[in-house]
Amino acid sequence: MQICVIGAGNIGTQFAGVFAAKGYRVNVFTSKPQLFNGRIEVVNEYGNVIAGNIDKATDDLEEAVKGCKMIFVTYPAFKLRQLSNDLLPYIESGMQICVVPGTGGAEFAFDKCIKAGAKLMGLQRVPSVARLEEYGRRVRAEGMRSELHLASVDPGTAKEASKVMAEVWGIKCTPLPNYLNVTLTPSNPILHTTRLRTLFEDYSEGKFYEKNPLFYGEWSDRSSELLIACDDELQQICSKLTDLDLSYVRSLKLHYESDTVEAMTKKISSISSLHNLRSPMIETENGWIPDFKSRYFTADFPFGLALIEQFADAVGVKAKNVRETMKWYRAVTNDGSVLLLSDYGIRTIDDIYSLYGTNV
């Protein structure tokens, strides 16, 4: 099978390397094709290496996707709409587009491609933590999950695609009952946003910090408290949608096996694959400041937590902590951009059922 990976960052390079190692013909769409030599290595935390040869790396989108049955999109959420528009002329009926991860309103961003015959899918979470060691050539992947979860706008597509993913990654891949199980996944849209707010809630222009703290390794009880509060509000939203199976929108308290603030802090700060990651900050001559251009901000607030806020509106949940966190983000960044669900006809519970299907 010929596949295309769009984006040659951490996850994109991992996907290209793993699929190539499994014998797939792989094209990579990248802004820096000259840095590829045709071979990609993926090394795990134990030093084990798998490698594969890709067919081509190109910055020509038409050339990248031509003849491909599956397209894996690893762009951040704020780039999905433009990518959808760019892809539209090359969509063929039955072409599968899988967004990794599939949160961020992918089902809205790719609406025109879906109408043109594409089958949209999304992974609930990435297979592992991945970090580039050499652009276009080598990536380190640590903390491989024991199971993947995949949803599609057309539920039938998820079943077949899940078989492919399970074979390639060597782990179970479960098809989800509807795409809302991906959209409402409390991963980065809650994990990143609550941490950022508690790290920088005292920030104003002109303030500088003495150091750049570990984002996960120095996780605080205050961050856990807000994370649990927002996670609980998300579960309240799910409980209102009684005609949809949202059983895979698992609470972070279950995901991390931590139902108290103290247990959550201990758990998150001890995840070895994430421990040494720094916070999104910029060092200046006067000290450290938040990097508001980081995708932690530009993707996870307006295309993550903001969607949860709007689903709360549609189902009638107050979601006090979600709203206050979004209010903080808008005030500190002056960013009022947002993907509006109302633009896609979602204002009420019935609208949600109409889009995602009842008892699918």
N, C-alpha and C positions, 0 to 999 in steps of 0.2 A: 504494500500500500504506500502511496505517495502522500506525505503529510507536510504541512508547513507550520513552522513555529514563528510567530510574530513577536519580536522583541528578543534581544540577546543579552538581557541582564541576568541576574542570578537564576531565577526560575526558568527563563527561556533557554538558557544554555544547558541547564540540567535536563530539561525535557528533550532538547535536541540530542544530547549525548546519550540518554537512556534509550530513546526510540531508535537511534542509529545503531546502538549496540545490539538491539533486538532484531536488526535486519531490515528496519523500515527505511525507505528512501526519504530523506529529510532535506527540506529547503528551510533556510533561515532568512527572515526578513530583518535586516539590521541597517543602522545608519553608518556602520563601520565595516563593510564587507572585506576591506583590505586587510583587516587584522585576523581573519580566519585563514587557516592553512588546510582546511578540509577534515581535520580530525579533532574530536572533542573528548576529553577525559573527564570522568566523574569519579571523585575519590570520597570515600566515606570516613567516618571518625576513626576507623580501625586501620586506615591506610590502604584498604582494598580499592583497586581501580578497575573500572570498566571503561571501554572506549568504543567509539564508532566513527565511521567516516560519513560525513554529510555530502549530499549531492551538490549543493550550492549555497553560498551566502550572497545575498543581493540586496540592494537598496531600491530595486524596482518591484513594486507590489504586484503588478500583473505577472511578472516573471516568477515571483515567489509562490503565488497561489495557483498558477495554471496547472491543471491536471491533478490537483490535490483533493482527496476525499475528506480529509480532516484538517482543520486549521486550529491551532492552539494559540490563544491570545493571552499574552502575559503583560499587557500594558496596564498602568494604573487606571482607576475608574474615570478620571477626568479626561482621558484620551480616547475613551471608547466611542463616543459619538462621532468624532472626526474620523476615526478608523472605519467605522461603519459606513460613513459616506464615501470614503475612499475605496472600500471593498465592493460597494454596491454594483459597479459596472462589471465585476468579474464573478458575481454570484451565479452558480449553476444549481438547478433544482436538486435537492438532496444533499448538497454540500453541508458538512457538519462543522459548526464553529463552537469550540469549547473554550470558555473564558476561565482563566486560572489566577486567583480564585474567582468564583462567579458572582461575588457580592458587588455592590456598587451600582445596582440598577442596570445590569447588562441586558436584561430583557426589554428595557426601554430604549437603551442606546442602539440596539441592533434591530429595532422594530421594522425598519425598511428592508433589511436583509432577510428577515423572517418572512415578510410579505412576498419577497422575490423568490422564495423557495428554500432558503437556508434553514437548517435544523440547529437551533441554539441550545447549547448545553453549558453547564458550569459546575466546576468542582467546589464543594463546600469549603475545603481547606487545601492548601498546597501539600504535596506528598511529604516534604521535609523542610528543614531550614537549609537554604542554599546560599553560598557566598562565592563570588568569582575569585579565582586565584590568578587567572590570566585571561583577559578578554578574548573571547572567541576560541579558547583552547582548553581551559581547565576550570572546573568548578568543584568546590567542596560541598558535600551534602551530608548533613548530620541529623540524627533524631528521626529516622524514617518512621512514619505512622504504621500502625498495625492494620489500618483499614481506611479506605477512601470512600467518599460519598459523592455521588454525581446525580444531578437533576437535569431535566430538559423541559423546554416549553411544551414540546410534544412528548408526553411520558413514554411512549413506545420507543423512542430513540435512546432514552437513558439505559434501557435494558441491554441493548446490543453494545452500546459504547462502554458500558461498565465491564462487559466481558473483555473487551480490548484492553482497558486500563488494568484490569486484574492480571491479565497475561503479561503485559509489559512491565508492570511494577512488581509483580510477584507477591502481591498482597490482595486481600479481599476488597472489592469495590461494590458498594451497595447502591442500586438505583433508588432515588428518592421519589416519593409520591407526587410531588409538584415542585415547581421552581421556587415557590415562596420559602421552602425549607432552606434554600441557599441564600436568598435575599435577606432573610432575617437572622442569619447565622451570627451569633454574638462573638465573633472573632475580633478582627481588627477594628470594626466599627464601634465596639465597646472597649475592647482591651486597650487600643492605642489612645482613644479619645479621653478616657477617664484618667489614664496615666498622665497625658499631656496637661490636662487641666490642673491636676494636683501638683505637677512639677512646676508649672508656671502661673498659678493663679494669682501670685503677687506681682506678676510682670506688668510693667508699663514702659513706654519709651524712655530711654535714658537709664534704665536699670541694667546692671551687669551682674553675672554670677561668677563666683570664684572658680568653679570647675564644671565639667560636663559629667554628670552622674551616669552610672550604668542604668540603662532603661529598665531592664528586668532584674539584673543582679542586685540593685539597691532599691527594689520595689518596696513601697511603704504601706503601713496600715491604712493611711489616709487614702491611698490609691485603691486598696482592696475594698475599703468601705464604699467608695463611690462606684467601683466596678460592680459590686454585689447589688447595690441599690438600682443601678441602671439595668442590670441583668434581670432583676426581679420585675422591673417595669416591662421589659420585653416579654417576659412570660405572661404578664397580665394581658398584653396585646394578643398573644397567641390564644389565650383562654377564651377570648371573645369570638374567635373564628371557629366555631364549633363544627361547621360543615367542611372544614379542611383538616386533613391529617398533617399536623405540624409536629409530630412526635420526634422528628430529627432536629428540631430547633432546641437542642439540649442546653439547659442552663450551664453557665460556666462553673457553677458550684458542683455540678455532676462531672463536667468535662475535666476539671482539675481535682476532683474528689476532695473538695474543701468547702465546708459549709459555714465556716466562721471567718471573720476578718483575719485573725492570727494565722489560721491554717492556710488561707489563700496567699497571704504574704510569704509564708515559708515555702509554699509550693512553687509559686511563680519565680521567686528569687533563687530557687535551687535547680531550675531547668538548665542543665549543662550546655545544651546547644544554643541557648539564648543568653547565657549568663554575662558574657563579656561585651554585648552590644551596647554602644553608647547612645545617648539621647540625641535627637535631631537638633543640633546646636551649631552655631558659628563662633569661632574664636576671633575676637577683635583685640586691638591693643589695650582696651580697657577691661577686657574680660569676656565672658561667654554670654551669648544671647540666643533666644530660640530661632530656629531656622524655619520660618513660616512658609518657605517654598518647598519644604520636604513633603513627600507624598503622605507622610504620617498626618500632616495637616490638610493638604489640598485634596486628598482622596477620602480619608476616613471621616472627616466632618461633613462636608457638603454632599458627598455621595455615599455616606455610610450612616452615621448617626442621624443625619437630617432625614433620611428615608424612614428610619424608625420613628422619629418624631411625627412625620406625616401619617404613618400607619396608625399611630396613637390617635391622631385627630380623626381618622376615618372610622375607628372602632369605638371612640369615646373613652379613652384612657387618659388620665391626667399626666402621667409620666413626668413628674416634677423634676427629677434629677436629670433625665434626658434633656428636658427643655432648658434647664439652668446651665447645663454643660454646653449646649448649642449657643445659648445666649452669651456665655463667656467667650466662646470662639469668635462669634461675630463682632463682639466688642473689642477684642484684643487684636484682631486681624483686619477689621473693616471689610471682611469678605462676605458679601450678601448673596453670592452665587449659590444656586441649589438646583437639583433636578426635581422639578415639580411633578408630583404624581397626578395632579389635576390636569396637566397637559396631556395625560394619557387616559383620562376618563375615570380616575380613581378618587372618589370623594366619600364613598360609603362602604359598608360591609358588603352589600350586594355587588358593588363594582369590583371588589376584591375577588369575590366568588366568580364573577363573570370572567375575569382575566385568568385566574389560576385554576378554575374548575372546582366543582364540589365533589368530594368523595372520589377523587381520581385514583 
